């Protein structure tokens, strides 16, 4: 048995007692990454530096539970001296000169970064197939997508290379690949994790969060990466808390709302059945389950299109071929430098979204579309507020189907948005959302349940998720 | 509702986005961009919401920084990260002059 397959507390004890060294764990991780190379989970590996760091740590005490453990980081988070591409041609050779806030925290805890994971270009997509470096594959079935945009992070954790990966979630990009790959994936409340050094896609929606095989490990990473950061003006000043504190506690008496829209015809029968089975498990444990109607959920994708594309067009204006990143030669004026650089180095999906976003924010359109979207967005939040006055959680499936084939057509520009129809409302309202695997389809592909909590109630979400984890015992599946 | 944008409309949005498009791409975007615009058009059918807006989902700590200088990146490293640089300067093509752009 590999050390990395042991419970995290045991690994920590072995490190403390100096029975194993960080290098043993790093070697195990890279052996596995090498074995799974065909899954294309990584854009850049950090092997040399990781080995060096592991050796340096041999003289350091294992003073925290995450000490010496390997972790993978999505390639849209800045890592000083380590190439960071956001899976785009425009950053294919970009080496940052500073660390993202989350990367600083990983380093302070003496965790070891093994590499930068594959993703959709600038996190725009739902299958990681828009990556400049080719799509990652689903470890459960290599002909399937691992989802997106944090597809590489999902792939590497699901295949057992590492215990943890960081993802980012603008419209489901942590939860959806976690669902497709059978992982626990948490998108925290907006403002919980600093976005400093995260390459911005849609700033009012983006959040970083952990992807792991179990609930406890997930909460440990959230403990590490959460907390106020003055460099991110949207960072919450709430005091730090221990997200593991409610894990394993009794869940009887909790109240769950299941919006009818989340269990409507848009969801496949197989997924619905598994979710219904899981709701029965909760009911048996004394949880009250009510079906509710919620307004505006069916409008969330269209609002997201306006807000996310609008914000993206503004955020990606910085890629001008001048300050950093790729650039074309031989242009005669600045306009040509912009237009030719962006034409050559942005991919299809990104170009489409920037063009539509620029249009939606231009002149009168800002009033017709953008302001209206912000107004309905406010009402989605109020709708969730109304439900959370009475209920602890809103629950449904994370995705409408299980992971689809890598070679399914990509010619429908609306598809990548519709894949996230069930997870997007959470980003609109800034709420925390978690995927917990609850079973397998007939094709032996993972199905996930989506637990939505009220703002800053992640600990309670982990409590509910840990109950299901124990009851369903999913990990034995693969 | 027409099912594609005109060529001029595509060229207009491409100009706004500062992305050069080829003839072949224009044809593709006439259909694809229109599809996305048809999607977002659906917000105009939504009724019943109030006038309040939410720009971003945080309300507890809208803050501005104190106006004091803090840490900054090493200017030398910043300049070196630019694709074209000379000494302490980032090099750019002509901004104002005889080859000035028609679109800029």
Interface residues (C-beta under 8 A of the other chain):
Chain A: X94 X95 X97 X98 X190 X191 X203 X204 X230 X233 X234 X235 X236 X237 X238 X295 X296 X299 X301 X302 X303 X305 X306 X309 X313 X317 X320 X321 X322 X323 X324 X325 X326 X327 X331 X332 X333 X334 X335 X336 X337 X338 X339 X340 X342 X343 X346 X351 X352 X354 X355 X356 X357 X358 X359 X360 X362 X368 X369 X371 X372 X373 X374 X375 X376 X377 X378 X379 X381 X412 X413 X414 X417 X428 X429 X430 X431
Chain B: X12 X13 X14 X16 X17 X18 X19 X20 X21 X29 X32 X33 X35 X36 X37 X39 X40 X42 X43 X44 X46 X48 X49 X50 X51 X52 X53 X54 X55 X56 X57 X58 X60 X61 X62 X63 X64 X65 X73 X74 X77 X78 X81 X82 X83 X84 X90 X92 X93 X94 X95 X97 X99 X100 X101 X102 X103 X104
